[in-house]
Amino acid sequence: MGATLALPLLAGLIAVALFFDFLNGLHDAANTVAVIAITIYPGNAARNCSVRRPYDEGRTPKPTTSRSY
């Protein structure tokens, strides 16, 4: 195989491998969130939210749209 074909082929294979690794990471993150969402009891979720909410208040982004009803 000549050098003119080997370098683009190697670059293409590396790009495909990196893209696959990125998508695999997204799926792993989604599976982790799904397991937590399914296994947590509603009471524990409410307590966790009520305890953490005051500390997260300064770090959460504000809404970008104004709502007037």
N, C-alpha and C positions, 0 to 999 in steps of 0.2 A: 504494500500500500504506500503510495507516495505521500510526501509531507504536505502536499497541497490538499489532500483529502483527510488526513489524519487529524489535523488541528481543528477544523470545523466540526468533525464528527465527535471529537473529544469534548469540545465546548458545548455541543448540543446535548450530549449525554449528561454532562454536569448540570446543565440548565434543567433538564427533565428531572434529574434526581433531586435538585433543590426545590423544584415546584412540587414534586411528590411529597417531600419532607414537610413543606409548608402546609399542604392540604391535610396531611396526616396529623399535624399538630392542631389544626383547627378542629378536626373530628375528635381528637382526644380531649380537647377543652370542652367541646359540646357534651361529650359523654360524662365528663366530670360534673358539669353543672346539672345534667339530667339526673344523675345518681343522687346528688344532694337534694334536688327539688322533690324527688320521689320519696326519699327515705326520711325526710324531716317531718316531725309532727307539727300540726298547725299551731299548737300552743307554744312550742319551742320557737317556731318561726316568728310569732308575734312578739315574744319576749326578746328575741335577738334583735328584731327590728326596733323595738322601743328602747333598748339599751344603746344600740349603736347610732341611732338617728341623731341625737344631739351632738355627737362627736363628728359625724359626717357632714353636718350642716354647713360648715365653712368651706368644705372641699367640693361640694356638688355644684355642677354648673347650673346657672340660672336659666329659666326658659327664655327662648329667643323671640317668642311671639307673645303679644299681649292678648289676654282673653277678657273680653267684656261681654257679659251675658245680660 
